[in-house]
Amino acid sequence: MVRLANKLSALKVTNVNKRGWYSDGNGLWLQVSASGSKSWVLRFNFAGTRHHMGLGALRDLPLAQARVLAQDLGRRLRDGHNPLADRRHLDAVRRADKARQMTFDDCAKAFIKAHRASWRNPKHAKQWESTLETYASPVFGSLSVADVDTAMVVKVLEPIWADKTETAVRLRGRIESIMDWATVSKFRSGENPARWRGHLDYLLANPSKVAPVVNHPALAWAEAPIFIKELRERDGFAARALEFAIYTAARSGEVRGARWAEIDWDAAIWTVPAERMKSRREHRVPLAPACITLLRSLDANAEFVFPGRQGKMLSDMSITSWQSEFEASRTALRPVF
């Protein structure tokens, strides 16, 4: 049976607005959506399965061009080729070409951009950029991310693995994350060359053996009263902030950013908002009598509980200087509790 072709006219195609399917013959259809947009679809059977293949919007593909394209695809179909499979293969080739153009540095920039908003400290992004630019970029930054291999990663890490172990460990993790991002983004495939377990751990020494972690010496609990007594004798908001941090076992940023509005005097509770917490969750801290006494000795009319210069938030260096003078850290004081 002869199949009718060229059923539609340019005028019909332009004027039709009713939602539906309009056949031009030989499997070529004009689809009009509920919103009035128009596009071409090729309907065909291949290996006993019905397929719909989009050819493009009417605004980009006039009737005459759509017919020529449908005829070309029809010839491929008669020769035993699936037009959809051909398209997928071409798309894969194009993605591969694009991947070869995506360098490691390009992927690093894209990864940092994607995750910057989730990093609390702006310095974190700068640290990523600095370490990658200093160590990774000179070796393989300009290379296609698909070509970066284990030998290149080792070449970056090995020179600093013994002397700058902490930096090297963080750098390895950052390279691994970027390579994972590139794999998920289809810019590379295969094993992650920066993976540690079962991979680089066979090529590089265990970092904990190269540079063992040395913790701050803890203050003996029996010496805590003496330490607090000496601290109370010091003037200034930095000393009071450090004392408050000791009572609450809170982090520097949480204490320095404390505002009077966060203090519930009746319940003796300090509520730290989520944005100042490392866990990003609101934290309620019970205040012992010593905390309440300390707070009542301060000016509750200021915005910050422990204000710095000109009423602004106290700097972290202010507290750090007190710690240095007393040869102790907040972390070293926590075991006392």
N, C-alpha and C positions, 0 to 999 in steps of 0.2 A: 504494500500500500504506500502510495506517495504521500509523504508528510508535507503539509502546507508550511510555507515559509513566508517571511516578510508580511505578516498579518498587520503589524502596527505601522503607523505613519508618524512622521516627525510632529505633525500637528496633534495627533492623538496622544502621543507621549507627553507633549507639552501641556495639554489641556486636562488630561485625566487627573482627578484629585481624590476620587473615591478609593477608600482603603481596599486592597485586594491584589490579586495576581493577574497579570495580563500577558498572554502568550504571543510571541512573535514567530514561533515555529522553530523546529530543529533544537528544542530544549532550552531556547532563550526566553526568559521571562522578565517582565518588569514588575517589581514589587513596590507597591505604594503603602506606606505605613500609616498608622492612625494620625501621626503628626503631619502627614503630607509629604515626607521625604521619599525620594524615589531612587531605587537602585536596581542593578541588573544581577540576575541569578541564572546560572546554568544548571539545569536538572538533567541528570543522566544516570544510567544503570551501569554498574561495573561489578563483575563477578557475582551477579545475583543480588547486589545491594544497591538501594536507591541513594543517590548523593545529591546534595545541594551545594553549589560552589559559587560564592559571591565574586562578582567581577568588578564591582565598583559602583560609585554613585553616578546618577544620570548627569549631574553637573560637571563631572570629570570625564564621562564617557558617553558621547552622543550616540544616537541610535545606529548610525552607519558604522562607527568604530566598534560598538558592541557586537554587531553582526559579524564583522571580520574576525574579532577575537573568538566568538563562539564557533565560527567555521574552522579556525585553526585548532581549537581544542577538540572539536569533533573529529578532525583528521587524526589527531594524536590518540583519541579514544578508539577509532577504528583500527589503528595500528597496534592496539593492545596495551596502551599506556593509560594509567589512571591520572587524569589531570590534577587531582588533589594531591596525590603522592608526588607528582612532579613539582608542585608548588612547595610542598613541605621540604623536599630535597633542596630546592633553590633557597628557601629561607634558611636552612641549616648551613648552606655554603656561605650565605651572606653574614650569618651570625659568626661563623668561623673567621671570615675576613675582618669583621668588626673586632673580634677578640684579638686578632693579631695586631690591631691598631691600638688596643688598650694596654698602656704600659703599667708597670707596677706603681709608679708615681701617680698615674691617673687613678688607679684603684685606691691608693692610700688617701688621696684627696677626697674621693667619693665616699669612702668609709668614714672618715673623720667628719665630713659634712652631715652624713646620715645619723651619726651618733652624738654629735656635739651637744645637742639639746638635752640629752640624757645625762651628761656629765655635770655634776654639781659645780666643780671648781673650773673656772676658765683656764687656769694654768694647766689642767690636764691635757687639753687639746694642744697647747703649745709644747708640752713635753713629748707628746706623740710626734708632732711635726719636727721637733728638734732632733730627737733620736733617729728617726727615719732618715731625715735629711743628712745627718752627720755620718751615719754608718751604712744604711741600706742603699740609699740613692746612688752613691758613687760606684757601687758594684753592679746593681741591676735595676736601678730606678728607671732608666730609659728603655729597658728591654720589655718585650711583650710579657705580660703577666703569665701567659701560657707557657713561656719558655724558662721561667724561673725554676730551678731544680735544687735538690738537696746540697749539691756541691757548692752552689752559689750562697746558699743560706749559711753553710758552715764557714765559708770564706769571710762572711760578714761577722759571724759570732766568735770564731776561734781567737782572733787577735785580742779580744777584750774579755774573754771568758774567765781568765784567771785574775786579771788586774782590776777589771770593772765588772765583777760578777753580777751585782744587783742590776746594773744598767743592761748587761747582756741578757739576763733572764727576762726583764721587762721587754726588751727589744724583740726577743724571740717570740714572746706571746703576742706582741703587736703584729709582727710579720705573719704569724699563724692566723690571726683574726682577719687580716686583710686578704690572705689567700683563701680562707673559707668564704669570705664575702665574694671574691672573684669567682669561686666555684659555683656558689648559689646563683650568681648573676650570669652564669653561662659564659664567662670569659676564659675559663680554663676547666680542665677535667683531671681526674686521677687523684693520687695521694697528695696530701698536704705536705710539702717539703719541710715545713717548719714544725711539724708535729713532734712533741717530745716523747711521750710514752710509746715504746716499741719502735722508735725511729731514731731521733737525735740522741736519745739516752745511750745509744750504742756508740755514738761518735764523739760525744762530749762528756766530760766528767760531771758527776753529780754536783750541782752547785752548792748544796748544803755541806759537802765535804771540802769544796774549794774555798768557800768563805762561810764558815759556820756562823749562824745567827747568834749575836751576843746581846742578851737582854740587859736593860738597865738594872743595876742592883736595887733590890727592893729595900725600902726603909724598914728597919726592925720595928715591930709593933710597939715595943717598949719605949722607943724613941719618939713616937708620934706626938705625945703630949708636949715634949720639949720643943719639937719642931713647930707645932701650932702656937705655942707660947711665944716663941721668937717671931713668928710671922705676925701675930697680933700686935707686936710692939712696933711694927713698921707702918708708916703712914702711906696714904695714896690708894687710889682705886685698884691699881694693879695687884697690890697685896691683898685687898679685900676680895678681888675676883678669884685669885688663886686659892684663898681660904674657902670661898664658896664652892669652887670646883672640887676641892678635896672633900668637903662635906657631902657633895652630891655625886661624886665620881663622874662628873659630866665632862664633855670635851670642851676645848678652848672656844671654838666658834659658838657653841651653845650658850656658854656662860657670857662671853663678851657681847653677844647679841641680845641678852636677856633684857626684857622691858618690864616696867612696873605693871603694865596691863596683864601680864602673864601670871602674876602672883595672886593667888586666892588666899587672902589672909585668914578667912574663917575656916577653910578646910586645910590650911597649911599645905597647899599644893602649888607647885610651879609647873605650868603647862608649856612645854617647848613645842612650837609649831612644826609641822612636817617639813617645811622648806629648810629648817636649820638642822634637821636630824639626818644623820648618815643613812638611816634606813628609809628616809622619806615618809615616815609615819609619825603622827603626833605622839609625844611622850609626856607622861604625867609623873612628876618627881615629888615624892613626899618630903616635906621640909622638917628636919629635926629642930628641936628648940634652939640649938646653937645657930642654925640657919636663920631662924626668925629673929633672934637677937641681933645677928649681924645685919640683916636687912633693915631692922628698925633704927639702926645707927646711921643709916644713909639717907640722902635727900630723895624723897619719893616724888618730888615735883619734876624731876628730870625725865627725859624720855627713856634713857637707858639706865639700868640699875647700876652699871659700872661705866660711867661715861669717860671718854677720853678728852682730848683737847677740843675746845669749842663745842662741847656737848655731843660730839660724834662718838661712834662706837670705838671702844678701846682697841688698840692694835695688838696683834698676837705677840709682837716683839716685846711689848711691855711685860706680859706675863712670862715670856721666855727669859727675859733678863733676871727676873726674880728667881726663877728656877735655877739659873746658872749660879747666882749668888749663893743659894742654899745647897747647891750641888745635888739637886733632886729633880725629878720630873713627875708630872701627874701620873704617868703610867707606872712609875716606880712606887708611887704612893697607894695605888689601887689595892695591891696585895694586903695592905695593912687592914683593910676592911674585911 
